[in-house]
Amino acid sequence: MPTSTDLLQGTVDVLILQTLAAGPMHGWAVAQRIQQVSKDVLQIGQGSLYPALHRLEYKGWIQSDWGNSENNRRAKFYELTETGRKQLETELETWTRLSEAIGLVLGRFPEATA
Amino acid sequence: MNDTLKRLRFLLRQTLLRRRRQSELDDELQFHVDKAIEAKLAAGMTAEEARRLALVEFGGMERTREECHQQRPGWWMGTMVQDVRYALRGFRRNPVFTVAVIATLALGIGATTAVFSVVDRILFRSLPYAQDDRIVSLGTVHSLEKQEFMMGGFFFDWRDNQKPFVSMASQGTMPHACDLVENNPAQLDCLYFDAGFLPLLGISPVLGRNFLPEEDRPNGPRVVLISYGLWQGHYNQDPGMIGRSIDIEGNPARVVGVLPKDFQFPTLQTADVIFPFALNRAAQATANSGFGTPMRTFARLKPGVSIAQAREEMEPLFVHTRDTFIPPDVRKDIRLSIRSLRDRETQDVQLTAWILLGSVLAVLLIACANVGSLMMARGEARERELAVRSALGASRTRLIRQTLTEATLLSLAGAALGLALAEGLLRVFLDLAPTGIPFLQRAGLDLRIACFTVFLSLVCGVLFGLLPALQTPRVVALAARAAKSRKRTVLRRGLVVGQIAVSMVLLSGSALLYRSFQNVEDQRLGMQTGGVFTLQIALPWYRYNTGQTVMDFYLRADAALRRLPGIRAVAISDSVPPGGWQGGGRYADLAVSGRPLPTPGMGGVVVTRKVTPDYFKALNIPIVRGRNFTDEDRHSGETMLILSRLLADRLFPGEDPIGKHIHSPRSTAVSTVVGVAENVKNGGLLEPDEPEIYTLRRSAADDWGQRAPVMIVDSVLSPKAATPWVRSQIAKLDPTVPITVETLNEQVSKLADRPRFETALLGFFAFCGLLMAVIGLYGVIAFVAAQRTQEIGVRMALGATRMNILRLIAGEGLRLIAVGGILGLGAALGTARLLKSLLYNVGPHDPGTYAAATLLLALVALAATLIPARAAMKVEPVVALRYE
């Protein structure tokens, strides 16, 4: 595992919650979707994906059910719970604030030295 | 709502359906892989290639599975259960190791806890008084009375002129029997103390109040304090007890207070009813021919004043008292003494307590070394297993946790067994213990010390258990021929040497005590004890208050007992050898007519006994010169004496003592020596004999007024058979008096209780220590032998005889024994001086005893070495070469 696990963990959680906000899907689909949406920049290996899914489920933010996949195979589908939805909102707010702050620092940095 | 239900079902299923959970996870991960393969096929790869790439991308399946499990809250509890089961399986596979560790722990914990519970009260626990370390016992001592005492004649002088104390208070010297005369009569113990006594100790009554100053003076109101025991047992904790009148020996007394439940007198005496001492200076100046009432005095030191300072400051007062108050002939013999209350209460038991504590700590030390040694041996044996588990992906923390779990399980099992053992040992101690050890009957298991010992054994188990686990399992360990760590073997050897040394100390100490105990048991008493029993009759004071009434009672009892069948002799004395209370005088008080007076304060103590003529017959003490007292002598006006041979030889060296006259330096009334009796052991079992003087107990009231007589009966019947007869005879004379019958053998055996107790305990510890040391030694030698199996094979193949091999392995053990034994012998010789005062007729450096102890240790240790060495010798070279 890379040393930045902690930082990544929080990020992965938000990405998964946001992805699941679109509707129930199984693990593979979550990974694919994140990859597609991020234009192949973000690739989540199963090594972090499944522990994260399980963690979120234990926290009660998502819940799972076995269902049939597109080609009729049994698969585990995850969906956002009410709490998860609220949590996503908070996380998004935090994320926005954080990225704005980072953006500010990064954007203003040259000005300050000038 | 729906969410909540679903979540509950999920958590429940996750918790209960473990297997289902695992297979679901497997399905989920498999689905992911299949999807990846599908995607790769769709991208145009071959089936083979797609599958391979998908699996590579996926990475460690097992690891993901592990990590998913670890997301579960409290997942580690599951692994703990796993660890425990694994540990238990390991223990079952290796029962010898498990039993050895648990037994060692149990022994160490049990013995330490039990002994500490006993000595704690003697050595460490504070006495039940406010700021107990500031209270002292003070007074004068002399050769006949070694406990501080004071006389009413100078108490007031000291109390009013002293400087080092906040306060001083006194109690009576001895509780006396007193009768509670009520509907429900009882014989009680009564005692006196003054109004300042309880405040000095910092005690207040649980009910009512202490004596008022106006009650504590002569002819004050008749008031009493009663003990909690009396209040509870006799009056059913009557809350209206205060102010009630109780009848003590025919006189009503008003109860003003009840003492606390756990109250104990600083003299450790017991009393049910306490009267005010009611002393006053004027009365004391004339009472008891000017000496005043004898008393025990206690004082509380002023803040910052030490006992040594107090002694210094009291010295002038004492010197003044001595020079004005004490008769000149005993002045030299009398000293001032101030001791802390703890010293007063525990007396000479402190040394025994320290020795017990020391030896039990030695046992604990050996036990810890043993556990350490065993854990290390196990760790080494499992090095390969640990390496395998580590290679299979077990993390280091997991391995360490596993070791911790094992150590904890062993310690807990050892602790549980140890506490049970401690409880049992404590009972044995209480049974075995002599009556003289204070507080013993109150001793209970001390939980603090139990926790401490459990903790200690846990630490040593964990510490030594972790040593191998802490090292990263080496890859070499995986290779079959593991080069075992030399360093740890050195540590184990060191532990064994230490164990042998410590058990050598214990062994020689207990051998010394055993020799001394044998000497005590085997010594000649100079009298017969078989078939003899003593009879003590507690005549109530108020009905038998003159010498005449006492004499009448005893003479009738004497006559009645003589009539019984099977009784050979009946004698009356005031004391019975070899120990216990006996009358005493000073050698310097024996002046021989026609010679200059003896030097005051010289010559020590002489035992005195007031006996009827049959005394010598009942105890079978031969009269070696002159004659015995006769019945006619009892009515003569002359006073007659029989001297012990020791005294006769000292007073009349080379002369015939018969017919000589002896008198006190203070008077001219002479007594005549009529005979010399053989020496009898009379200073207790452990002290040297004292010279002894027998005076005739005549049939005159004057000879019966002092100390309560004791009857000595020599019977052909067993004491058990004779007792009912004796009791019925006494009951015919007075049906109410309590009687105590005790055989002389019991009394003598009781005197040996103390050395027996010390010997048994130390012997037990030495045995435990030796046993554990031998187990440790055996373990190391067996381990070394196993380690060198291959080497042995090579040696044998090269022509070494089996004898050579035996010598090789046994030599290893012999070196450990020799080093440990020599170290131990040195330590034993160094510490033996501590035992000196406990030893009887054997020196602390007695060569025979040390030789015996060394031999025993050497033999047992040698046996422990020879067993594995012989096993090594019998190894077939071919097998040994293929070993591992």
Interface residues (C-beta under 8 A of the other chain):
Chain A: H26 G27 W28 A31 G45 Q46 G47 Y50 P51 H54 R55 E57 Y58 G60 Q63 S64 W66 S69 R73 R74 A75 K76 T81 E82 T83
Chain B: D3 K6 R7 F10 Q14 E24 L25 D27 E28 L29 F31 H32 D34 K35 A36 E57 F58 G59 G60 R63 T64 E67 C68 Q70 Q71 R72 P73
